[in-house]
Every structure is written in C-alpha cells, then in structure tokens.
Amino acid sequence: MSLPRRYLLRTFGLTAIGTQLLPLAKPLKRIAQNNLFSKSAIAPPRLKVGDTVALINPAAFNYAKEVQQFFKVLDNLGLKVKIGEHFYDRYGYLAGKDADRAADVNAAFADDSVQAIFTGMGGWGCARILPLLDYNTIRNNPKIIMGFSDITALLLAINSQTNIVTFHGPLGVSSWSPFTIDYVKKVLFEGGSVTLQNSKTMPVETIRRGTARGKLIGGNLSVISTMLGSAYLPEWENSILFVEEVSEEVYRIDRMLTQLKLAGILDKISGFVFGQCTKCEAEKPQESLTLAQVLTDHIRPLNIPAWYGSMVGHIRDKFTLPIGLKVEIDANSGTIKLLEPAVK
C-alpha cells in the first residue's frame, strides 16, 4: 500500500542492467496512434518458471531494506531477478535523475536476457521520463511491464505508443498476498480466459446495471487527469475505464471526474469501473458529498454499465488488469472478463 503521493510512497526493488541513454524519443503522431488502434493489441510473451524479470524504479526512490521480502516472492514464483542499474539511486524524492530512470526502462526492454519488467515503487516521477523513452525499441521487444499508482503514466504511455498490452498490478512494495499472487499467475503465467471477481468480503455497488465490451484503459485517477492533453494517452472511444485513488478527499475525486467529463472522455467510454478509494474520507463529512453521490452524479447520466468497489488500487488484495486488452464487464455482478489472452 502506498502513502499519499504528496508525501511520497515508500518502496523497494533487482544485478545491474547496463545501459546507455538512447536519443530523445518523440511520441507518435496522433494519426499513427489511430492506425495502431485499428489492429489487435500486442500481447507480450507469458512468464515461465526460470524467466528473468528486471526490477526498476521509474518514479520515487525506495529503501533498500524493503526489497528483501520481494526477492522471496519472486523466488517462490520461480523467477530470477536483474536489478536496474539505477534502482537504488536517489535524487530528492525521485529514484535518480530523469535520464537515468528512463535509461533503466529502455535497457530492460532492449535486454534479451529479461522476459518481464516489474516496478518497485510508485510515488511520482514516471510522467517526467515519458519523452525520454525509446518507443521503437519497446515496440520491437514486447515484454510484460507491471505496476500501479504513479506507474499508470508509464503503462498508458507504452500502450498508447506501441499497442503493447501493459499490466496494472502489484508493485514490488505491495503485499503480494495469496489473492494477489493468484491473479498474477492467472494473467501473466497461464494467460487463459480469466474472469476477475471480488472476494466475498469485498462487495461491489452497482451504479448502473448491464454489460459492456471494450478495450480496458485506466489506472490512478489523479495520474490520468494530469496526463490530459498529452500525446501519451490511448484512444478512449468505446473503452472500459477503470480508476482508483488513495488519500484524496471526495471533493478532489469530484474535481478529477469533472476534468475527465470536460475533456470529453466520459462521453466516449462504454463502461466504467471505480476500484478502491483508500483513505479518501472527507475532513468534514457533514459538509461533504459522499463518494457514492459523486459517482452517481458523474456516471449514472452516461447510461453505461458501471460499478464501484472493484479490488483495484492501494489495497492488500488486488487484481492484475491488462491495459489495452478487450474485456467484458458485468456491472450486475462486478466482474471483468478477459476476452482474449493477455499474454501469448
């Protein structure tokens, strides 16, 4: 679980990935992105026992002591680890300079010995490195890349620029509970037909009943709202939008959803899923709308299937969601069904 971004999240992290910073990579023009979306999403190769994963820190710095528990998780999954060259760097609240953090991302995709890329920490910083990524190399070397919170910016940018499926799932500093690990295995290792459904202890609340199909897009709400107007967001038409938040009062959720509405995004989506809003209680509840009221105000008028309470976000037990993949949601039962394999 992460602390509020404005106080930074604490996190951790894997033998050096030697690299040389590649030239500044410009984002694809919008017309090129439109051509990408006319094609099927690119599913990266699945994980197998014995594979090597790179562990990088593209956002906030981590504490070295926290990495040890994650090494045990990876070992139990039968995975080897390769630590990014700048994983332990620190530059203020960031895990090193922008160029160095970007270099670790580029190096991990270019390294033939690496089969997947995990991220140690969220916090803040991914948006700063988006113009420094080598999207041509990334496109030519499809790999699993996973994380959440601030990593949302990296996941959405890579998907928008390359059409590669990226994965909204646990960070290195996450709890990696049995529930979380089970969905990591189902989605990243097995790659079959998966239906994501809350545990019995986590009920969902339907905003508007029904089912819908579309390309799954989403992540941290505040990160998405700060990316509006950039070239690093996927197309929204007929998509399923999922969002989550942490340590944001209800009025801020209202403000960010209003921003998505004014940008025309909410009018384009075919379905909506709100995950968990952790530590989002109003400072003065008697003077605040509830989260349910805000979601009802913004989402119900869209007349699309929608619910909130999905196991997505800064919580112990979480799903692994493939960004850019075709899915079907059922707002009656609160399920997300993958309509194609997320990995090949």
C-alpha positions in Angstrom: 0.0 0.0 0.0 1.3 3.4 -0.8 1.3 6.6 1.2 -0.2 9.8 -0.2 1.7 10.9 -3.3 2.3 14.3 -1.9 4.3 12.8 1.0 5.6 10.1 -1.5 5.2 6.4 -1.4 7.8 4.2 0.1 9.0 1.2 -2.0 11.9 -1.2 -3.0 13.5 -3.2 -5.6 16.8 -6.1 -8.6 22.1 -7.1 -10.8 22.6 -4.1 -12.9 21.1 -3.6 -16.3 23.9 -1.8 -18.1 22.6 0.8 -20.5 23.3 3.9 -22.5 20.7 6.6 -22.7 19.1 6.4 -26.1 18.2 9.6 -28.1 15.1 11.5 -27.1 12.1 9.6 -28.5 9.2 11.7 -29.7 5.7 10.4 -29.2 4.0 9.0 -32.2 1.7 11.4 -34.0 -2.0 11.0 -33.4 -2.6 9.7 -36.9 0.0 6.9 -36.2 -1.8 6.1 -33.0 -5.1 5.8 -34.8 -3.5 3.3 -37.2 -2.3 1.3 -34.2 -5.7 1.1 -32.7 -7.2 -0.5 -35.8 -5.0 -3.5 -35.1 -5.2 -6.1 -32.3 -3.4 -5.4 -29.1 0.1 -6.9 -28.9 0.2 -9.5 -26.1 3.7 -9.9 -24.7 5.2 -13.4 -24.1 4.0 -15.1 -20.9 6.1 -15.6 -17.9 7.6 -19.1 -17.2 9.4 -20.6 -14.3 13.0 -19.8 -14.7 12.5 -16.5 -16.5 14.3 -13.3 -15.5 12.5 -10.2 -14.5 14.1 -6.7 -14.4 13.2 -4.7 -11.3 13.3 -0.9 -12.0 12.3 2.3 -10.2 11.0 4.8 -12.7 9.3 7.0 -10.1 10.1 7.6 -6.4 13.1 6.3 -4.6 12.9 3.2 -2.4 14.5 2.0 0.8 17.0 -0.9 0.2 15.7 -2.9 3.2 12.3 -3.2 1.7 13.5 -5.2 -1.3 14.3 -8.4 0.6 10.7 -9.5 1.0 10.0 -9.1 -2.7 13.1 -11.2 -3.6 11.5 -14.0 -1.7 8.2 -13.6 -3.6 10.0 -13.7 -6.9 11.9 -16.8 -5.8 8.7 -18.5 -4.8 7.3 -17.8 -8.3 10.4 -19.4 -9.8 11.7 -16.1 -11.3 15.2 -14.7 -11.4 15.9 -11.1 -10.8 18.0 -8.4 -12.5 18.2 -5.1 -10.8 18.2 -1.9 -12.8 21.5 0.0 -12.8 19.9 3.0 -11.1 17.4 1.2 -8.9 18.9 2.4 -5.7 19.6 5.9 -6.9 18.1 8.9 -5.2 17.5 12.5 -6.4 15.4 14.2 -3.9 12.1 12.3 -3.8 12.9 10.6 -7.2 14.8 7.4 -7.8 17.6 9.2 -9.6 17.8 11.7 -12.5 15.2 11.5 -15.2 17.7 10.4 -17.8 18.9 7.5 -15.6 15.4 6.3 -14.7 14.4 6.4 -18.4 17.7 4.5 -19.3 16.7 1.7 -17.0 13.3 1.3 -18.7 14.9 1.4 -22.2 17.7 -1.1 -21.1 15.2 -3.5 -19.7 13.2 -3.7 -22.9 16.4 -4.0 -25.0 17.9 -6.7 -22.8 17.3 -10.1 -24.4 18.0 -11.9 -21.1 15.0 -10.1 -19.5 11.5 -11.5 -20.1 9.4 -9.1 -17.9 9.7 -5.8 -16.1 8.4 -5.2 -12.6 8.5 -1.8 -10.8 9.5 -1.3 -7.2 7.7 1.9 -6.3 5.1 4.4 -7.2 5.1 7.9 -5.7 5.8 10.4 -8.5 8.1 10.7 -11.5 7.0 8.5 -14.4 5.5 11.4 -16.4 8.8 13.2 -16.3 10.5 10.4 -18.3 7.9 9.7 -21.0 9.6 11.8 -23.7 12.9 10.0 -23.0 11.7 6.5 -23.7 12.7 4.7 -26.9 9.3 3.5 -28.1 10.7 1.9 -31.2 12.9 -0.4 -29.2 10.0 -1.1 -26.8 7.6 -1.9 -29.7 10.1 -4.3 -31.2 10.7 -6.1 -27.9 7.2 -6.7 -26.3 7.5 -7.6 -22.7 5.3 -7.7 -19.6 5.6 -4.4 -17.6 3.6 -4.1 -14.4 2.9 -1.7 -11.6 0.2 0.8 -10.4 -0.2 4.2 -8.8 2.2 6.6 -10.5 3.3 3.7 -12.8 0.0 4.4 -14.5 1.7 7.1 -16.6 4.3 4.6 -17.9 1.7 1.9 -18.6 -0.6 4.2 -20.5 2.2 5.8 -22.5 3.7 2.5 -23.6 0.3 1.2 -24.6 -0.6 4.3 -26.5 2.7 4.5 -28.4 3.3 0.8 -29.1 -0.1 -1.0 -28.7 1.6 -3.5 -26.3 -0.6 -4.7 -23.5 0.7 -3.4 -20.2 -0.4 -4.6 -16.7 -1.9 -2.7 -13.8 -0.8 -4.9 -10.9 1.3 -5.1 -7.7 4.4 -3.1 -7.1 7.5 -4.6 -5.5 6.4 -2.9 -2.2 2.9 -4.4 -2.4 1.8 -7.0 0.0 1.8 -9.9 -2.6 -1.0 -11.7 -0.7 -2.2 -15.1 -1.9 -5.1 -13.4 -3.6 -2.8 -11.0 -5.4 -0.3 -13.7 -6.4 -3.2 -15.9 -7.7 -4.2 -13.3 -10.2 -0.6 -12.6 -11.2 -0.3 -16.3 -12.0 -3.6 -16.5 -13.9 -3.0 -13.4 -16.0 0.8 -13.4 -16.6 1.8 -17.1 -16.4 -1.3 -19.0 -17.5 -2.8 -16.4 -19.9 -6.1 -18.2 -20.3 -9.7 -17.0 -20.1 -9.8 -15.1 -16.8 -12.7 -13.6 -15.0 -11.8 -11.2 -12.3 -14.2 -11.2 -9.4 -14.1 -9.7 -5.9 -13.7 -11.9 -2.9 -16.8 -12.4 -0.8 -15.5 -9.9 1.8 -15.4 -7.1 -0.7 -18.9 -6.3 -2.1 -19.4 -4.1 -5.1 -22.1 -1.3 -5.6 -23.8 -1.1 -8.9 -24.1 2.4 -10.4 -26.0 1.3 -13.5 -26.7 -2.3 -14.4 -25.7 -4.1 -17.6 -22.8 -5.5 -19.6 -20.4 -3.8 -21.9 -17.3 -4.7 -24.0 -14.4 -2.5 -24.9 -10.6 -2.0 -24.6 -9.6 -1.8 -20.9 -7.9 1.5 -20.0 -7.2 3.1 -16.7 -5.2 3.4 -13.5 -4.7 6.0 -10.9 -7.3 8.8 -11.4 -5.0 11.7 -10.5 -2.2 10.5 -12.7 -4.7 10.2 -15.6 -6.1 13.6 -15.0 -2.5 15.2 -15.1 -1.8 13.5 -18.5 -4.8 15.0 -20.2 -3.8 17.0 -23.3 -0.6 15.0 -23.8 0.2 12.5 -26.6 0.7 9.7 -24.1 -2.9 8.6 -23.5 -4.7 5.8 -25.6 -7.8 6.5 -27.6 -10.9 6.5 -25.4 -13.7 5.6 -27.9 -15.7 2.5 -26.8 -13.2 1.8 -24.0 -13.8 0.5 -20.5 -12.4 3.0 -18.0 -11.2 1.8 -14.6 -9.8 4.1 -11.9 -8.6 4.0 -8.3 -7.3 6.5 -5.8 -5.6 7.0 -2.4 -5.5 9.8 0.1 -7.7 12.1 -1.9 -10.8 13.8 -0.3 -14.1 13.3 -2.1 -14.1 16.8 -3.5 -10.9 16.1 -5.3 -12.4 12.9 -6.8 -15.3 15.1 -7.9 -12.8 17.6 -9.4 -10.9 15.0 -11.4 -14.0 13.3 -12.7 -15.3 16.7 -13.8 -12.0 17.2 -15.6 -12.5 13.9 -17.5 -16.0 15.0 -18.3 -15.0 18.4 -19.6 -12.2 16.7 -21.7 -14.9 14.6 -23.4 -13.5 11.3 -22.1 -16.6 10.2 -20.1 -18.8 10.6 -23.1 -16.7 8.2 -25.2 -16.4 5.2 -22.8 -18.7 2.2 -23.0 -18.2 1.1 -19.3 -16.8 2.3 -16.0 -15.3 0.7 -13.0 -14.2 2.5 -9.9 -11.9 0.5 -7.7 -11.0 1.4 -4.1 -10.5 4.9 -2.8 -8.2 4.2 0.2 -8.0 6.9 2.9 -10.4 9.1 1.0 -12.6 10.2 3.9 -13.7 13.9 3.9 -12.1 16.0 6.6 -15.6 17.4 7.4 -18.0 14.6 6.5 -21.0 16.7 7.5 -20.1 19.3 4.8 -19.2 16.8 2.0 -20.8 14.8 -0.6 -20.2 11.1 -0.3 -18.1 9.2 -2.9 -21.3 7.3 -3.9 -23.1 10.6 -4.5 -20.2 11.9 -6.7 -20.0 8.7 -8.7 -23.8 8.8 -9.2 -23.7 12.4 -10.3 -21.0 11.9 -12.9 -21.5 8.3 -14.1 -25.2 7.4 -13.9 -26.2 10.0 -16.6 -23.8 8.3 -19.0 -26.2 5.4 -19.3 -23.4 2.8 -19.4 -22.8 -0.2 -17.2 -20.8 0.9 -14.1 -20.0 -0.1 -10.5 -17.6 0.8 -7.8 -15.7 -1.3 -5.2 -13.6 -3.4 -7.5 -10.4 -4.9 -6.0 -8.2 -2.4 -7.7 -5.9 0.1 -6.0 -3.9 0.8 -2.9 -5.2 -2.3 -1.1 -3.8 -5.6 0.2 -5.6 -7.9 -2.3 -5.6 -6.7 -5.8 -6.3 -7.8 -9.4 -3.8 -7.8 -12.3 -5.5 -5.8 -15.1 -4.3 -5.9 -18.7 -4.4 -2.3 -20.2 -5.3 -2.3 -23.9 -7.0 -5.7 -23.9 -10.6 -6.4 -24.9 -12.7 -7.2 -21.9 -16.4 -7.6 -21.0 -17.7 -6.1 -17.7 -20.8 -7.1 -15.9 -22.0 -4.3 -13.6 -24.6 -6.6 -12.0 -22.0 -8.9 -10.6 -19.0 -6.6 -10.7 -16.8 -8.8 -12.9 -14.2 -8.2 -15.6 -13.8 -11.0 -18.2 -10.8 -11.0 -20.4 -11.9 -11.7 -24.0 -8.5 -12.7 -25.3 -5.2 -13.9 -23.8 -3.3 -11.1 -22.1 0.0 -12.9 -22.9 1.0 -15.3 -25.7 
